Amino acid sequence: MCVNWRSSYPAFRDAGVPEIADLNVLPDWRKHGIGSALLDAAENAIAKRSNVAGLGVGLYADYGPAWRLYIARGYVPDGRGVVYDGQQVDAGTSITIDDAAVLMMTKTLTHGDA
């Protein structure tokens, strides 16, 4: 996992939203609080510079555990729709659903998150 202080996603970059990227927990180690601990560390670091954290999550079933974790922690879609390889996908555009197809999400960090 890392924090991209200058996101390659234009909407985050333009708004100065740091992006949490590459958060991975091996399947055998899920449900042990590791993902939440990693998010705690990232959110604490981000809260020192920004009141918003961002991240992207893939669109196919393998990302189900991540969806549940991010939603439970208060992340919501950024409202711009599907992104492919860092660029917003226009209506009517066909894309391959792979790791480059994501929904970008944000969370407003409160004093209790830092």
N, C-alpha and C positions, 0 to 999 in steps of 0.2 A: 504494500500500500504506500502511496505517496500523496502529498498535497501539491498540486500544480498551482502556484501562486498567480500565474498568468495563464489561464486556461486557453487551449486552442479552439474551444467552442466560442464563436463570436459573441453570442449573447452574454455569456459569463465574462469573457474578457472585457467587453465594452462596459459592463456594469461593475467590474472589479471584484467579481465573485470567485474566490478560490475554489478549485475543483478537487475533490477526493477521487483518486484514480487507483485502479488495480488492487482493490481490496479483495483478497482471496483467502478463503479458509478451506482447507482440504475436507472433503466430505466426511471422513471418519472423525474429524474434530469439530464438526458443526454441532450446535446445540449445547455448547460448553461455555458460551459467553465470550469467545475469542473475537468474533465479529464486532460485538458491542464494545469490547475493550479497545479494539483498533479504532472504531468510530469515535469513542471517547477521546482518545489521544489526538486524532485529527481535528475534531471539533474544538478541543481545548486550544490547540495551536492556532486554528483559524480565528477563534473568538478574540484573540489578542490583536487581530488586525481588521476583522470584518464581523458584521453581525449576521452574515448570510454564508452558508456553506452550500456547495453544489456537488452533484455527482451525476453519472449516467449509468443506466442499467439496461442490460440487453433485453430483447423482446421475446426470446423463445423460452421454452419450459425449463431449460437448465438454470435459468436465472430466478426461478420461483423462490428459492430460499432468500435470495438477496432482496427481491420485491417485498417479501414479508418483513424482513428486518428493517429495511428503509422506511416502509410505511409505519411500522410500529414505533419507530424513532422520530416520526414527525415530518419526514420528507414528503413533498408533494410535487407533481409534475410542474414544470416551469411554464406550461401553457403554450408552448411553441410547436408541439407535435413531435413527430419522429425525426430523429437526426441520423444521418448516415455519414460516417467518416468525418464527423465534425460539422457537417452542413445540414441545415434544415431541409426536409424533403417536402416538395410541393405536392399538392393534391394531384392525383392522376399519374404520378411518377412511380414506376416499378423499381423496386430494389430487391436485393438478395437479403434474406433474413439470416444474418450471420453476426459475428461479434462486433461489427462496425455499425449495426443498426441498434440504436438506443433511444430511450426516453430520458431526457435530462430532468433532474429533480433538484429542488432547493429546500433548505430548512432555515428558518429564522432562528438564530441562536439567542437565547436569553441569558441573563446573568447566571442562572443555575446550570447552564450547559458548559460554562467556562471553568 
